[in-house]
Structures are given as C-alpha cells and as structure tokens.
C-alpha cells in the first residue's frame, strides 16, 4: 500500500501509509527527508493530528491516523492532538458539495469529550511527554483583524479554487462562502502555533497539510512533513466507511456487534483491514479466508474491549451462526408485500409475529434485543423506506427468535 520505501528500522512508519511529502530518499537535508530529520534531530519530533469534533462518534476508518500517531509515540516522539474547537464551528469543507452547518461551542465541547474517551484504547495518555492535547481556540480566537488579513494574504483565490471540493462547487455554481476559505488557513496556522514537524491525515487532507507547510515557511519555521493514510472502505467493501452509509464499525459499539460485522468482511479488503487496523505481520495471516475473518474480528475487538470480552463475543457469534445453520431449512419466512412503506421497525416486528404487539416491539428495540443481519438497531423510531432495504435479510429478536424477510 505504501508509495514510499523506508529503511528496515522504519517499517513501523511505512506500514499503511499512502503518501509522504516531501520525500527525497537520497537527500541529507532534514527538510526533504523525514528519516534524516528523525536521525539528526536532538529532540522528540512533534507529530500533529487535528480533529474537528463535528460529531460524537468515531469509527474504525477514523482510527487509522490515530494508530499511526500511537506508533510515533511508541518510537519516543510527542503526539500533539489538536482539538479543533474553533475550526469545528466553521467545518472542514473538504469533500463537501455544500456549506457545512456551523456548530455551537457547546456542541463542539460535548463532542470533543466523547472523542477523547473513545481514543483512550489507541493513544498513550499516561506516559509523560508523549501526548499534548491542545484546543486551537487558544490561538485562533485571539487573532485580530490585521493578523487574519495577513493570513488571507498568503493565498490567492485561484489557489483556493484549486482545492478539489471548492473547484467542484464553483463549477456547479454552488455557493462558496468566504468563511470557508478561512478553514485551510486556520488549520495550517495550527501547525505554526504548535511548531509541528510532521502532520498526519487522510489522503483527502493533502491540501490542508500543504497549507500548513507554506504558513510555517512564511513565519520563518521549518516546514513540516505530511504523512497521508488511506481512506478505509466500509464493511461492504465498496464505499468508504461512513455512518451515513451504514457500512461502519463504531468504536463505541458493543463487542458482539463489532465482532459480527468484522467476521463478515469481504475477502478483497481483509488484508487492507489487517494492515491499517492491526500490528499483525501480514506474512503471518492464515491462507484460509474464513480464519482470517475470525482473526481480524478477534484482534480488533480485543483492542477496544479486551481479550476476555472479545472471546465471549466470538463464542456468542459462533453460536448464532450454528443455530442459523441448524435451523436454516426451517427458518420461518415473512413476505413484506403486504407492508405499506415507509414502515417503522416496531410495526414490522409485530406484523411478522416476532413481537406480540407494536408496543412490545418498541420495548425490544429499546432494550437492544433487535438485530437485522447481525446489526443491532436501538432507535425506537427507526423506519424503512422500501421493501428493498429488508428483502432477503434476517430479522432477529433475542438469541433464538429469527425470521427471513422476503
């Protein structure tokens, strides 16, 4: 997966990265060769990762740069985690076809606390000197109009419109608001404020990270390196992992839900998941795809819930599969043709007799007992808009009551 080749002792750095820039392997200049900076710098490098807490949940796709940040920590460097409490109130326009909703400071604060709690299984919060948590309102809120004007003067409108999302919106005549132009500059200024040596991000963040390099150079600092990680495909192996697409594994999910999703990862993305989400050597993977799925599920669930809960989830998941196979020929089926869509889940539970009434259906959903193809649904008001969303799937209440929807 890596587009760069690094010396053997830096394979921890090379694993799972898509791009490193600038990258001049033959150069001894610490500004052009990250390995030279690592070797020649007489202090731990400052490795920046910024997050805008625009939502409360993190999924496995989000975890990839945090895992790389932990690798830098383990190598003796300082992770600088930037909580974008100021920039989140604007919202990163990257990849967005329209302006993002601006959040209140209270929403950002609550989301940030939720983020940090979910990051504890990944980052080293305890070793002195290994983690700085900074809020960019510390320096951005104090900028006066003159300083903001100076920032704006470092880029042209043409340069801004070269940014992929802006170019697309401009071409479609979708409004672009002036405050959105500030976002890359403010994120770049974060690199100036904390004097970062390396900034991590997904492949969609190259423009923003490059702005940080330019601003550091403008303010007389040594420019940072950019280290980009791939965007993880979702559990269906087709589109990027996304909560809105429903193809994600959330870090807050219970052990069984995580295990059941991961044990069904398509073969074509298994190796990518191992490379990006685990430290297991890729040459030690089983040649049996089914065993690889189980190994992946057990390893990742162990990271977030501990080995004991992961093993319990494995046993429960295997029992569910065994029961489904045992009852496969006699599993009852329910035709959806008489259901009028959109239809609430609690009504479907009642109609197919998995629950005695819609009220019982609501209670079972609220209690976390309802699953659709192993995915738990706990939203009492969850609705399905069409028969295609359900056809061929198994609806389950508790461990034993299942029905195939046709």
Order of alpha helices (4+ residues) and beta strands (2+ residues): alpha-beta-alpha-beta-alpha-beta-alpha-beta-alpha-alpha-alpha-alpha-alpha-beta-alpha-beta-alpha-alpha-alpha-alpha-beta-beta-alpha-alpha-beta-beta-beta-beta-beta
